[in-house]
Amino acid sequence: MLQAYQTGWVESVSIGKSIMLNPNLVELLQTGRENEIQTTFDWEQADFYRYTPAMLHGTQTGHDFYPPSKQLGVRYKSEHF
């Protein structure tokens, strides 16, 4: 993400799912701790993410709007689709 922006070829970078998984994303980038950026939702750390109950449900059912779950993987379908 940071490397893409630093190339100068992109004007903006979408960080939606990254910020959902890393409420401290700016701090991680500013302090050079990119290796700590999470890429999957970990149910053992659910309180860290600050998700609403609806967001937790979306993650649990595997909606592609939410980042994939470390424990459940990606399913992209729910009982509604």
mmCIF file of the N, C-alpha and C atoms, coordinates in Angstrom:
data_MODEL
# 
_entry.id   MODEL 
# 
loop_
_atom_site.group_PDB 
_atom_site.id 
_atom_site.type_symbol 
_atom_site.label_atom_id 
_atom_site.label_alt_id 
_atom_site.label_comp_id 
_atom_site.label_asym_id 
_atom_site.label_entity_id 
_atom_site.label_seq_id 
_atom_site.pdbx_PDB_ins_code 
_atom_site.Cartn_x 
_atom_site.Cartn_y 
_atom_site.Cartn_z 
_atom_site.occupancy 
_atom_site.B_iso_or_equiv 
_atom_site.pdbx_formal_charge 
_atom_site.auth_seq_id 
_atom_site.auth_comp_id 
_atom_site.auth_asym_id 
_atom_site.auth_atom_id 
_atom_site.pdbx_PDB_model_num 
ATOM 1   N N  . MET A 1 1  ? 0.832   -1.170  0.000   1.00 0.00 ? 1  MET A N  1 
ATOM 2   C CA . MET A 1 1  ? 0.000   0.000   0.000   1.00 0.00 ? 1  MET A CA 1 
ATOM 3   C C  . MET A 1 1  ? 0.882   1.240   0.000   1.00 0.00 ? 1  MET A C  1 
ATOM 4   N N  . LEU A 1 2  ? 1.786   1.307   0.943   1.00 0.00 ? 2  LEU A N  1 
ATOM 5   C CA . LEU A 1 2  ? 2.673   2.465   1.049   1.00 0.00 ? 2  LEU A CA 1 
ATOM 6   C C  . LEU A 1 2  ? 3.621   2.519   -0.140  1.00 0.00 ? 2  LEU A C  1 
ATOM 7   N N  . GLN A 1 3  ? 4.130   1.372   -0.551  1.00 0.00 ? 3  GLN A N  1 
ATOM 8   C CA . GLN A 1 3  ? 5.032   1.333   -1.702  1.00 0.00 ? 3  GLN A CA 1 
ATOM 9   C C  . GLN A 1 3  ? 4.321   1.789   -2.970  1.00 0.00 ? 3  GLN A C  1 
ATOM 10  N N  . ALA A 1 4  ? 3.070   1.392   -3.136  1.00 0.00 ? 4  ALA A N  1 
ATOM 11  C CA . ALA A 1 4  ? 2.310   1.812   -4.314  1.00 0.00 ? 4  ALA A CA 1 
ATOM 12  C C  . ALA A 1 4  ? 2.180   3.326   -4.356  1.00 0.00 ? 4  ALA A C  1 
ATOM 13  N N  . TYR A 1 5  ? 1.882   3.920   -3.232  1.00 0.00 ? 5  TYR A N  1 
ATOM 14  C CA . TYR A 1 5  ? 1.739   5.375   -3.174  1.00 0.00 ? 5  TYR A CA 1 
ATOM 15  C C  . TYR A 1 5  ? 3.072   6.069   -3.435  1.00 0.00 ? 5  TYR A C  1 
ATOM 16  N N  . GLN A 1 6  ? 4.144   5.534   -2.893  1.00 0.00 ? 6  GLN A N  1 
ATOM 17  C CA . GLN A 1 6  ? 5.457   6.166   -3.016  1.00 0.00 ? 6  GLN A CA 1 
ATOM 18  C C  . GLN A 1 6  ? 6.036   6.083   -4.427  1.00 0.00 ? 6  GLN A C  1 
ATOM 19  N N  . THR A 1 7  ? 5.481   5.245   -5.289  1.00 0.00 ? 7  THR A N  1 
ATOM 20  C CA . THR A 1 7  ? 5.976   5.182   -6.664  1.00 0.00 ? 7  THR A CA 1 
ATOM 21  C C  . THR A 1 7  ? 5.678   6.460   -7.426  1.00 0.00 ? 7  THR A C  1 
ATOM 22  N N  . GLY A 1 8  ? 4.643   7.189   -6.991  1.00 0.00 ? 8  GLY A N  1 
ATOM 23  C CA . GLY A 1 8  ? 4.246   8.392   -7.706  1.00 0.00 ? 8  GLY A CA 1 
ATOM 24  C C  . GLY A 1 8  ? 3.268   8.119   -8.833  1.00 0.00 ? 8  GLY A C  1 
ATOM 25  N N  . TRP A 1 9  ? 2.963   6.865   -9.083  1.00 0.00 ? 9  TRP A N  1 
ATOM 26  C CA . TRP A 1 9  ? 2.056   6.498   -10.164 1.00 0.00 ? 9  TRP A CA 1 
ATOM 27  C C  . TRP A 1 9  ? 0.591   6.502   -9.731  1.00 0.00 ? 9  TRP A C  1 
ATOM 28  N N  . VAL A 1 10 ? 0.347   6.533   -8.460  1.00 0.00 ? 10 VAL A N  1 
ATOM 29  C CA . VAL A 1 10 ? -1.033  6.556   -7.971  1.00 0.00 ? 10 VAL A CA 1 
ATOM 30  C C  . VAL A 1 10 ? -1.281  7.852   -7.206  1.00 0.00 ? 10 VAL A C  1 
ATOM 31  N N  . GLU A 1 11 ? -2.477  8.382   -7.369  1.00 0.00 ? 11 GLU A N  1 
ATOM 32  C CA . GLU A 1 11 ? -2.832  9.615   -6.670  1.00 0.00 ? 11 GLU A CA 1 
ATOM 33  C C  . GLU A 1 11 ? -3.466  9.338   -5.322  1.00 0.00 ? 11 GLU A C  1 
ATOM 34  N N  . SER A 1 12 ? -4.073  8.183   -5.194  1.00 0.00 ? 12 SER A N  1 
ATOM 35  C CA . SER A 1 12 ? -4.695  7.820   -3.922  1.00 0.00 ? 12 SER A CA 1 
ATOM 36  C C  . SER A 1 12 ? -4.680  6.297   -3.790  1.00 0.00 ? 12 SER A C  1 
ATOM 37  N N  . VAL A 1 13 ? -4.783  5.852   -2.563  1.00 0.00 ? 13 VAL A N  1 
ATOM 38  C CA . VAL A 1 13 ? -4.786  4.421   -2.276  1.00 0.00 ? 13 VAL A CA 1 
ATOM 39  C C  . VAL A 1 13 ? -5.999  4.135   -1.399  1.00 0.00 ? 13 VAL A C  1 
ATOM 40  N N  . SER A 1 14 ? -6.773  3.139   -1.779  1.00 0.00 ? 14 SER A N  1 
ATOM 41  C CA . SER A 1 14 ? -7.934  2.753   -0.987  1.00 0.00 ? 14 SER A CA 1 
ATOM 42  C C  . SER A 1 14 ? -7.469  1.964   0.235   1.00 0.00 ? 14 SER A C  1 
ATOM 43  N N  . ILE A 1 15 ? -7.891  2.403   1.411   1.00 0.00 ? 15 ILE A N  1 
ATOM 44  C CA . ILE A 1 15 ? -7.446  1.730   2.638   1.00 0.00 ? 15 ILE A CA 1 
ATOM 45  C C  . ILE A 1 15 ? -8.617  1.260   3.499   1.00 0.00 ? 15 ILE A C  1 
ATOM 46  N N  . GLY A 1 16 ? -9.784  1.100   2.886   1.00 0.00 ? 16 GLY A N  1 
ATOM 47  C CA . GLY A 1 16 ? -10.984 0.737   3.636   1.00 0.00 ? 16 GLY A CA 1 
ATOM 48  C C  . GLY A 1 16 ? -10.836 -0.487  4.514   1.00 0.00 ? 16 GLY A C  1 
ATOM 49  N N  . LYS A 1 17 ? -10.525 -1.634  3.919   1.00 0.00 ? 17 LYS A N  1 
ATOM 50  C CA . LYS A 1 17 ? -10.402 -2.865  4.705   1.00 0.00 ? 17 LYS A CA 1 
ATOM 51  C C  . LYS A 1 17 ? -9.184  -2.819  5.612   1.00 0.00 ? 17 LYS A C  1 
ATOM 52  N N  . SER A 1 18 ? -8.125  -2.151  5.153   1.00 0.00 ? 18 SER A N  1 
ATOM 53  C CA . SER A 1 18 ? -6.919  -2.038  5.989   1.00 0.00 ? 18 SER A CA 1 
ATOM 54  C C  . SER A 1 18 ? -7.204  -1.266  7.264   1.00 0.00 ? 18 SER A C  1 
ATOM 55  N N  . ILE A 1 19 ? -7.976  -0.194  7.158   1.00 0.00 ? 19 ILE A N  1 
ATOM 56  C CA . ILE A 1 19 ? -8.275  0.625   8.339   1.00 0.00 ? 19 ILE A CA 1 
ATOM 57  C C  . ILE A 1 19 ? -9.272  -0.099  9.244   1.00 0.00 ? 19 ILE A C  1 
ATOM 58  N N  . MET A 1 20 ? -10.138 -0.942  8.656   1.00 0.00 ? 20 MET A N  1 
ATOM 59  C CA . MET A 1 20 ? -11.075 -1.713  9.472   1.00 0.00 ? 20 MET A CA 1 
ATOM 60  C C  . MET A 1 20 ? -10.317 -2.702  10.357  1.00 0.00 ? 20 MET A C  1 
ATOM 61  N N  . LEU A 1 21 ? -9.275  -3.305  9.810   1.00 0.00 ? 21 LEU A N  1 
ATOM 62  C CA . LEU A 1 21 ? -8.496  -4.285  10.563  1.00 0.00 ? 21 LEU A CA 1 
ATOM 63  C C  . LEU A 1 21 ? -7.419  -3.656  11.425  1.00 0.00 ? 21 LEU A C  1 
ATOM 64  N N  . ASN A 1 22 ? -7.050  -2.430  11.108  1.00 0.00 ? 22 ASN A N  1 
ATOM 65  C CA . ASN A 1 22 ? -5.954  -1.754  11.803  1.00 0.00 ? 22 ASN A CA 1 
ATOM 66  C C  . ASN A 1 22 ? -6.372  -0.342  12.178  1.00 0.00 ? 22 ASN A C  1 
ATOM 67  N N  . PRO A 1 23 ? -7.137  -0.178  13.253  1.00 0.00 ? 23 PRO A N  1 
ATOM 68  C CA . PRO A 1 23 ? -7.552  1.167   13.655  1.00 0.00 ? 23 PRO A CA 1 
ATOM 69  C C  . PRO A 1 23 ? -6.352  2.087   13.889  1.00 0.00 ? 23 PRO A C  1 
ATOM 70  N N  . ASN A 1 24 ? -5.196  1.501   14.107  1.00 0.00 ? 24 ASN A N  1 
ATOM 71  C CA . ASN A 1 24 ? -3.961  2.248   14.340  1.00 0.00 ? 24 ASN A CA 1 
ATOM 72  C C  . ASN A 1 24 ? -3.080  2.275   13.088  1.00 0.00 ? 24 ASN A C  1 
ATOM 73  N N  . LEU A 1 25 ? -3.678  2.186   11.913  1.00 0.00 ? 25 LEU A N  1 
ATOM 74  C CA . LEU A 1 25 ? -2.930  2.088   10.662  1.00 0.00 ? 25 LEU A CA 1 
ATOM 75  C C  . LEU A 1 25 ? -1.967  3.251   10.452  1.00 0.00 ? 25 LEU A C  1 
ATOM 76  N N  . VAL A 1 26 ? -2.404  4.462   10.699  1.00 0.00 ? 26 VAL A N  1 
ATOM 77  C CA . VAL A 1 26 ? -1.534  5.626   10.501  1.00 0.00 ? 26 VAL A CA 1 
ATOM 78  C C  . VAL A 1 26 ? -0.305  5.524   11.397  1.00 0.00 ? 26 VAL A C  1 
ATOM 79  N N  . GLU A 1 27 ? -0.521  5.158   12.647  1.00 0.00 ? 27 GLU A N  1 
ATOM 80  C CA . GLU A 1 27 ? 0.602   5.000   13.581  1.00 0.00 ? 27 GLU A CA 1 
ATOM 81  C C  . GLU A 1 27 ? 1.577   3.926   13.092  1.00 0.00 ? 27 GLU A C  1 
ATOM 82  N N  . LEU A 1 28 ? 1.042   2.798   12.617  1.00 0.00 ? 28 LEU A N  1 
ATOM 83  C CA . LEU A 1 28 ? 1.903   1.725   12.120  1.00 0.00 ? 28 LEU A CA 1 
ATOM 84  C C  . LEU A 1 28 ? 2.752   2.201   10.942  1.00 0.00 ? 28 LEU A C  1 
ATOM 85  N N  . LEU A 1 29 ? 2.150   2.962   10.036  1.00 0.00 ? 29 LEU A N  1 
ATOM 86  C CA . LEU A 1 29 ? 2.889   3.466   8.879   1.00 0.00 ? 29 LEU A CA 1 
ATOM 87  C C  . LEU A 1 29 ? 3.918   4.515   9.278   1.00 0.00 ? 29 LEU A C  1 
ATOM 88  N N  . GLN A 1 30 ? 3.526   5.418   10.168  1.00 0.00 ? 30 GLN A N  1 
ATOM 89  C CA . GLN A 1 30 ? 4.436   6.492   10.577  1.00 0.00 ? 30 GLN A CA 1 
ATOM 90  C C  . GLN A 1 30 ? 5.646   5.976   11.348  1.00 0.00 ? 30 GLN A C  1 
ATOM 91  N N  . THR A 1 31 ? 5.486   4.873   12.030  1.00 0.00 ? 31 THR A N  1 
ATOM 92  C CA . THR A 1 31 ? 6.586   4.348   12.850  1.00 0.00 ? 31 THR A CA 1 
ATOM 93  C C  . THR A 1 31 ? 7.326   3.190   12.174  1.00 0.00 ? 31 THR A C  1 
ATOM 94  N N  . GLY A 1 32 ? 7.039   2.964   10.877  1.00 0.00 ? 32 GLY A N  1 
ATOM 95  C CA . GLY A 1 32 ? 7.760   1.938   10.128  1.00 0.00 ? 32 GLY A CA 1 
ATOM 96  C C  . GLY A 1 32 ? 7.444   0.515   10.540  1.00 0.00 ? 32 GLY A C  1 
ATOM 97  N N  . ARG A 1 33 ? 6.242   0.284   11.050  1.00 0.00 ? 33 ARG A N  1 
ATOM 98  C CA . ARG A 1 33 ? 5.862   -1.052  11.526  1.00 0.00 ? 33 ARG A CA 1 
ATOM 99  C C  . ARG A 1 33 ? 4.875   -1.720  10.565  1.00 0.00 ? 33 ARG A C  1 
ATOM 100 N N  . GLU A 1 34 ? 5.159   -1.611  9.262   1.00 0.00 ? 34 GLU A N  1 
ATOM 101 C CA . GLU A 1 34 ? 4.277   -2.187  8.252   1.00 0.00 ? 34 GLU A CA 1 
ATOM 102 C C  . GLU A 1 34 ? 4.097   -3.694  8.431   1.00 0.00 ? 34 GLU A C  1 
ATOM 103 N N  . ASN A 1 35 ? 5.099   -4.359  8.985   1.00 0.00 ? 35 ASN A N  1 
ATOM 104 C CA . ASN A 1 35 ? 5.012   -5.809  9.187   1.00 0.00 ? 35 ASN A CA 1 
ATOM 105 C C  . ASN A 1 35 ? 3.949   -6.195  10.215  1.00 0.00 ? 35 ASN A C  1 
ATOM 106 N N  . GLU A 1 36 ? 3.438   -5.233  10.986  1.00 0.00 ? 36 GLU A N  1 
ATOM 107 C CA . GLU A 1 36 ? 2.398   -5.509  11.980  1.00 0.00 ? 36 GLU A CA 1 
ATOM 108 C C  . GLU A 1 36 ? 0.989   -5.295  11.425  1.00 0.00 ? 36 GLU A C  1 
ATOM 109 N N  . ILE A 1 37 ? 0.869   -4.855  10.177  1.00 0.00 ? 37 ILE A N  1 
ATOM 110 C CA . ILE A 1 37 ? -0.448  -4.606  9.582   1.00 0.00 ? 37 ILE A CA 1 
ATOM 111 C C  . ILE A 1 37 ? -1.162  -5.939  9.388   1.00 0.00 ? 37 ILE A C  1 
ATOM 112 N N  . GLN A 1 38 ? -2.362  -6.039  9.942   1.00 0.00 ? 38 GLN A N  1 
ATOM 113 C CA . GLN A 1 38 ? -3.150  -7.266  9.845   1.00 0.00 ? 38 GLN A CA 1 
ATOM 114 C C  . GLN A 1 38 ? -3.904  -7.293  8.522   1.00 0.00 ? 38 GLN A C  1 
ATOM 115 N N  . THR A 1 39 ? -4.016  -8.473  7.933   1.00 0.00 ? 39 THR A N  1 
ATOM 116 C CA . THR A 1 39 ? -4.725  -8.618  6.665   1.00 0.00 ? 39 THR A CA 1 
ATOM 117 C C  . THR A 1 39 ? -5.947  -9.528  6.772   1.00 0.00 ? 39 THR A C  1 
ATOM 118 N N  . THR A 1 40 ? -6.122  -10.172 7.924   1.00 0.00 ? 40 THR A N  1 
ATOM 119 C CA . THR A 1 40 ? -7.309  -10.994 8.154   1.00 0.00 ? 40 THR A CA 1 
ATOM 120 C C  . THR A 1 40 ? -7.893  -10.673 9.526   1.00 0.00 ? 40 THR A C  1 
ATOM 121 N N  . PHE A 1 41 ? -9.191  -10.838 9.634   1.00 0.00 ? 41 PHE A N  1 
ATOM 122 C CA . PHE A 1 41 ? -9.906  -10.608 10.885  1.00 0.00 ? 41 PHE A CA 1 
ATOM 123 C C  . PHE A 1 41 ? -9.639  -11.781 11.815  1.00 0.00 ? 41 PHE A C  1 
ATOM 124 N N  . ASP A 1 42 ? -9.200  -11.507 13.022  1.00 0.00 ? 42 ASP A N  1 
ATOM 125 C CA . ASP A 1 42 ? -8.907  -12.543 14.015  1.00 0.00 ? 42 ASP A CA 1 
ATOM 126 C C  . ASP A 1 42 ? -9.961  -12.466 15.114  1.00 0.00 ? 42 ASP A C  1 
ATOM 127 N N  . TRP A 1 43 ? -10.811 -13.486 15.202  1.00 0.00 ? 43 TRP A N  1 
ATOM 128 C CA . TRP A 1 43 ? -11.892 -13.482 16.192  1.00 0.00 ? 43 TRP A CA 1 
ATOM 129 C C  . TRP A 1 43 ? -11.366 -13.431 17.620  1.00 0.00 ? 43 TRP A C  1 
ATOM 130 N N  . GLU A 1 44 ? -10.144 -13.851 17.838  1.00 0.00 ? 44 GLU A N  1 
ATOM 131 C CA . GLU A 1 44 ? -9.562  -13.792 19.178  1.00 0.00 ? 44 GLU A CA 1 
ATOM 132 C C  . GLU A 1 44 ? -9.232  -12.358 19.587  1.00 0.00 ? 44 GLU A C  1 
ATOM 133 N N  . GLN A 1 45 ? -9.229  -11.434 18.627  1.00 0.00 ? 45 GLN A N  1 
ATOM 134 C CA . GLN A 1 45 ? -8.952  -10.023 18.903  1.00 0.00 ? 45 GLN A CA 1 
ATOM 135 C C  . GLN A 1 45 ? -10.128 -9.138  18.483  1.00 0.00 ? 45 GLN A C  1 
ATOM 136 N N  . ALA A 1 46 ? -11.330 -9.674  18.466  1.00 0.00 ? 46 ALA A N  1 
ATOM 137 C CA . ALA A 1 46 ? -12.497 -8.957  17.936  1.00 0.00 ? 46 ALA A CA 1 
ATOM 138 C C  . ALA A 1 46 ? -12.700 -7.580  18.571  1.00 0.00 ? 46 ALA A C  1 
ATOM 139 N N  . ASP A 1 47 ? -12.435 -7.421  19.849  1.00 0.00 ? 47 ASP A N  1 
ATOM 140 C CA . ASP A 1 47 ? -12.623 -6.125  20.510  1.00 0.00 ? 47 ASP A CA 1 
ATOM 141 C C  . ASP A 1 47 ? -11.677 -5.058  19.977  1.00 0.00 ? 47 ASP A C  1 
ATOM 142 N N  . PHE A 1 48 ? -10.523 -5.448  19.477  1.00 0.00 ? 48 PHE A N  1 
ATOM 143 C CA . PHE A 1 48 ? -9.528  -4.507  18.968  1.00 0.00 ? 48 PHE A CA 1 
ATOM 144 C C  . PHE A 1 48 ? -10.038 -3.740  17.750  1.00 0.00 ? 48 PHE A C  1 
ATOM 145 N N  . TYR A 1 49 ? -10.863 -4.380  16.928  1.00 0.00 ? 49 TYR A N  1 
ATOM 146 C CA . TYR A 1 49 ? -11.279 -3.800  15.658  1.00 0.00 ? 49 TYR A CA 1 
ATOM 147 C C  . TYR A 1 49 ? -12.357 -2.722  15.766  1.00 0.00 ? 49 TYR A C  1 
ATOM 148 N N  . ARG A 1 50 ? -13.066 -2.680  16.856  1.00 0.00 ? 50 ARG A N  1 
ATOM 149 C CA . ARG A 1 50 ? -14.144 -1.705  17.051  1.00 0.00 ? 50 ARG A CA 1 
ATOM 150 C C  . ARG A 1 50 ? -15.291 -1.899  16.052  1.00 0.00 ? 50 ARG A C  1 
ATOM 151 N N  . TYR A 1 51 ? -15.592 -3.128  15.738  1.00 0.00 ? 51 TYR A N  1 
ATOM 152 C CA . TYR A 1 51 ? -16.687 -3.441  14.825  1.00 0.00 ? 51 TYR A CA 1 
ATOM 153 C C  . TYR A 1 51 ? -18.024 -3.323  15.552  1.00 0.00 ? 51 TYR A C  1 
ATOM 154 N N  . THR A 1 52 ? -19.050 -2.930  14.817  1.00 0.00 ? 52 THR A N  1 
ATOM 155 C CA . THR A 1 52 ? -20.411 -2.934  15.346  1.00 0.00 ? 52 THR A CA 1 
ATOM 156 C C  . THR A 1 52 ? -20.936 -4.371  15.264  1.00 0.00 ? 52 THR A C  1 
ATOM 157 N N  . PRO A 1 53 ? -22.051 -4.683  15.939  1.00 0.00 ? 53 PRO A N  1 
ATOM 158 C CA . PRO A 1 53 ? -22.617 -6.030  15.817  1.00 0.00 ? 53 PRO A CA 1 
ATOM 159 C C  . PRO A 1 53 ? -22.928 -6.403  14.360  1.00 0.00 ? 53 PRO A C  1 
ATOM 160 N N  . ALA A 1 54 ? -23.411 -5.452  13.572  1.00 0.00 ? 54 ALA A N  1 
ATOM 161 C CA . ALA A 1 54 ? -23.708 -5.732  12.160  1.00 0.00 ? 54 ALA A CA 1 
ATOM 162 C C  . ALA A 1 54 ? -22.434 -6.064  11.385  1.00 0.00 ? 54 ALA A C  1 
ATOM 163 N N  . MET A 1 55 ? -21.359 -5.375  11.691  1.00 0.00 ? 55 MET A N  1 
ATOM 164 C CA . MET A 1 55 ? -20.083 -5.652  11.026  1.00 0.00 ? 55 MET A CA 1 
ATOM 165 C C  . MET A 1 55 ? -19.559 -7.031  11.421  1.00 0.00 ? 55 MET A C  1 
ATOM 166 N N  . LEU A 1 56 ? -19.711 -7.386  12.683  1.00 0.00 ? 56 LEU A N  1 
ATOM 167 C CA . LEU A 1 56 ? -19.289 -8.715  13.141  1.00 0.00 ? 56 LEU A CA 1 
ATOM 168 C C  . LEU A 1 56 ? -20.081 -9.800  12.426  1.00 0.00 ? 56 LEU A C  1 
ATOM 169 N N  . HIS A 1 57 ? -21.383 -9.567  12.270  1.00 0.00 ? 57 HIS A N  1 
ATOM 170 C CA . HIS A 1 57 ? -22.227 -10.537 11.562  1.00 0.00 ? 57 HIS A CA 1 
ATOM 171 C C  . HIS A 1 57 ? -21.787 -10.663 10.100  1.00 0.00 ? 57 HIS A C  1 
ATOM 172 N N  . GLY A 1 58 ? -21.514 -9.545  9.454   1.00 0.00 ? 58 GLY A N  1 
ATOM 173 C CA . GLY A 1 58 ? -21.057 -9.575  8.067   1.00 0.00 ? 58 GLY A CA 1 
ATOM 174 C C  . GLY A 1 58 ? -19.750 -10.326 7.914   1.00 0.00 ? 58 GLY A C  1 
ATOM 175 N N  . THR A 1 59 ? -18.854 -10.138 8.860   1.00 0.00 ? 59 THR A N  1 
ATOM 176 C CA . THR A 1 59 ? -17.573 -10.844 8.829   1.00 0.00 ? 59 THR A CA 1 
ATOM 177 C C  . THR A 1 59 ? -17.794 -12.336 9.042   1.00 0.00 ? 59 THR A C  1 
ATOM 178 N N  . GLN A 1 60 ? -18.679 -12.667 9.963   1.00 0.00 ? 60 GLN A N  1 
ATOM 179 C CA . GLN A 1 60 ? -18.947 -14.070 10.279  1.00 0.00 ? 60 GLN A CA 1 
ATOM 180 C C  . GLN A 1 60 ? -19.597 -14.798 9.104   1.00 0.00 ? 60 GLN A C  1 
ATOM 181 N N  . THR A 1 61 ? -20.466 -14.112 8.367   1.00 0.00 ? 61 THR A N  1 
ATOM 182 C CA . THR A 1 61 ? -21.137 -14.761 7.238   1.00 0.00 ? 61 THR A CA 1 
ATOM 183 C C  . THR A 1 61 ? -20.296 -14.742 5.976   1.00 0.00 ? 61 THR A C  1 
ATOM 184 N N  . GLY A 1 62 ? -19.189 -14.008 5.992   1.00 0.00 ? 62 GLY A N  1 
ATOM 185 C CA . GLY A 1 62 ? -18.277 -14.035 4.857   1.00 0.00 ? 62 GLY A CA 1 
ATOM 186 C C  . GLY A 1 62 ? -18.582 -13.051 3.753   1.00 0.00 ? 62 GLY A C  1 
ATOM 187 N N  . HIS A 1 63 ? -19.338 -11.983 4.034   1.00 0.00 ? 63 HIS A N  1 
ATOM 188 C CA . HIS A 1 63 ? -19.597 -10.966 3.008   1.00 0.00 ? 63 HIS A CA 1 
ATOM 189 C C  . HIS A 1 63 ? -18.278 -10.409 2.506   1.00 0.00 ? 63 HIS A C  1 
ATOM 190 N N  . ASP A 1 64 ? -18.145 -10.243 1.206   1.00 0.00 ? 64 ASP A N  1 
ATOM 191 C CA . ASP A 1 64 ? -16.873 -9.767  0.656   1.00 0.00 ? 64 ASP A CA 1 
ATOM 192 C C  . ASP A 1 64 ? -16.611 -8.299  0.959   1.00 0.00 ? 64 ASP A C  1 
ATOM 193 N N  . PHE A 1 65 ? -17.587 -7.581  1.502   1.00 0.00 ? 65 PHE A N  1 
ATOM 194 C CA . PHE A 1 65 ? -17.368 -6.190  1.908   1.00 0.00 ? 65 PHE A CA 1 
ATOM 195 C C  . PHE A 1 65 ? -16.377 -6.122  3.069   1.00 0.00 ? 65 PHE A C  1 
ATOM 196 N N  . TYR A 1 66 ? -16.378 -7.150  3.896   1.00 0.00 ? 66 TYR A N  1 
ATOM 197 C CA . TYR A 1 66 ? -15.521 -7.182  5.084   1.00 0.00 ? 66 TYR A CA 1 
ATOM 198 C C  . TYR A 1 66 ? -14.247 -7.972  4.809   1.00 0.00 ? 66 TYR A C  1 
ATOM 199 N N  . PRO A 1 67 ? -13.177 -7.678  5.546   1.00 0.00 ? 67 PRO A N  1 
ATOM 200 C CA . PRO A 1 67 ? -11.946 -8.458  5.383   1.00 0.00 ? 67 PRO A CA 1 
ATOM 201 C C  . PRO A 1 67 ? -12.184 -9.926  5.727   1.00 0.00 ? 67 PRO A C  1 
ATOM 202 N N  . PRO A 1 68 ? -11.435 -10.833 5.116   1.00 0.00 ? 68 PRO A N  1 
ATOM 203 C CA . PRO A 1 68 ? -11.615 -12.254 5.418   1.00 0.00 ? 68 PRO A CA 1 
ATOM 204 C C  . PRO A 1 68 ? -11.260 -12.568 6.864   1.00 0.00 ? 68 PRO A C  1 
ATOM 205 N N  . SER A 1 69 ? -11.909 -13.572 7.394   1.00 0.00 ? 69 SER A N  1 
ATOM 206 C CA . SER A 1 69 ? -11.676 -14.002 8.767   1.00 0.00 ? 69 SER A CA 1 
ATOM 207 C C  . SER A 1 69 ? -10.533 -15.005 8.817   1.00 0.00 ? 69 SER A C  1 
ATOM 208 N N  . LYS A 1 70 ? -9.646  -14.829 9.781   1.00 0.00 ? 70 LYS A N  1 
ATOM 209 C CA . LYS A 1 70 ? -8.521  -15.757 9.976   1.00 0.00 ? 70 LYS A CA 1 
ATOM 210 C C  . LYS A 1 70 ? -9.035  -17.165 10.265  1.00 0.00 ? 70 LYS A C  1 
ATOM 211 N N  . GLN A 1 71 ? -10.074 -17.268 11.073  1.00 0.00 ? 71 GLN A N  1 
ATOM 212 C CA . GLN A 1 71 ? -10.592 -18.570 11.476  1.00 0.00 ? 71 GLN A CA 1 
ATOM 213 C C  . GLN A 1 71 ? -11.583 -19.159 10.466  1.00 0.00 ? 71 GLN A C  1 
ATOM 214 N N  . LEU A 1 72 ? -12.383 -18.317 9.818   1.00 0.00 ? 72 LEU A N  1 
ATOM 215 C CA . LEU A 1 72 ? -13.446 -18.816 8.945   1.00 0.00 ? 72 LEU A CA 1 
ATOM 216 C C  . LEU A 1 72 ? -13.126 -18.714 7.463   1.00 0.00 ? 72 LEU A C  1 
ATOM 217 N N  . GLY A 1 73 ? -12.107 -17.955 7.101   1.00 0.00 ? 73 GLY A N  1 
ATOM 218 C CA . GLY A 1 73 ? -11.750 -17.792 5.697   1.00 0.00 ? 73 GLY A CA 1 
ATOM 219 C C  . GLY A 1 73 ? -12.725 -16.897 4.960   1.00 0.00 ? 73 GLY A C  1 
ATOM 220 N N  . VAL A 1 74 ? -12.758 -17.047 3.657   1.00 0.00 ? 74 VAL A N  1 
ATOM 221 C CA . VAL A 1 74 ? -13.625 -16.242 2.803   1.00 0.00 ? 74 VAL A CA 1 
ATOM 222 C C  . VAL A 1 74 ? -14.705 -17.147 2.245   1.00 0.00 ? 74 VAL A C  1 
ATOM 223 N N  . ARG A 1 75 ? -15.949 -16.713 2.360   1.00 0.00 ? 75 ARG A N  1 
ATOM 224 C CA . ARG A 1 75 ? -17.040 -17.518 1.828   1.00 0.00 ? 75 ARG A CA 1 
ATOM 225 C C  . ARG A 1 75 ? -17.860 -16.755 0.799   1.00 0.00 ? 75 ARG A C  1 
ATOM 226 N N  . TYR A 1 76 ? -17.951 -15.455 0.936   1.00 0.00 ? 76 TYR A N  1 
ATOM 227 C CA . TYR A 1 76 ? -18.638 -14.568 -0.005  1.00 0.00 ? 76 TYR A CA 1 
ATOM 228 C C  . TYR A 1 76 ? -20.114 -14.837 -0.205  1.00 0.00 ? 76 TYR A C  1 
ATOM 229 N N  . LYS A 1 77 ? -20.686 -15.744 0.531   1.00 0.00 ? 77 LYS A N  1 
ATOM 230 C CA . LYS A 1 77 ? -22.117 -15.986 0.415   1.00 0.00 ? 77 LYS A CA 1 
ATOM 231 C C  . LYS A 1 77 ? -22.704 -16.116 1.801   1.00 0.00 ? 77 LYS A C  1 
ATOM 232 N N  . SER A 1 78 ? -23.943 -15.738 1.918   1.00 0.00 ? 78 SER A N  1 
ATOM 233 C CA . SER A 1 78 ? -24.642 -15.893 3.188   1.00 0.00 ? 78 SER A CA 1 
ATOM 234 C C  . SER A 1 78 ? -26.009 -16.482 2.901   1.00 0.00 ? 78 SER A C  1 
ATOM 235 N N  . GLU A 1 79 ? -26.804 -16.607 3.926   1.00 0.00 ? 79 GLU A N  1 
ATOM 236 C CA . GLU A 1 79 ? -28.148 -17.140 3.742   1.00 0.00 ? 79 GLU A CA 1 
ATOM 237 C C  . GLU A 1 79 ? -29.023 -16.192 2.925   1.00 0.00 ? 79 GLU A C  1 
ATOM 238 N N  . HIS A 1 80 ? -28.584 -14.949 2.731   1.00 0.00 ? 80 HIS A N  1 
ATOM 239 C CA . HIS A 1 80 ? -29.364 -13.955 1.994   1.00 0.00 ? 80 HIS A CA 1 
ATOM 240 C C  . HIS A 1 80 ? -29.076 -13.965 0.495   1.00 0.00 ? 80 HIS A C  1 
ATOM 241 N N  . PHE A 1 81 ? -28.023 -14.652 0.050   1.00 0.00 ? 81 PHE A N  1 
ATOM 242 C CA . PHE A 1 81 ? -27.643 -14.610 -1.369  1.00 0.00 ? 81 PHE A CA 1 
ATOM 243 C C  . PHE A 1 81 ? -27.603 -15.990 -1.975  1.00 0.00 ? 81 PHE A C  1 
# 
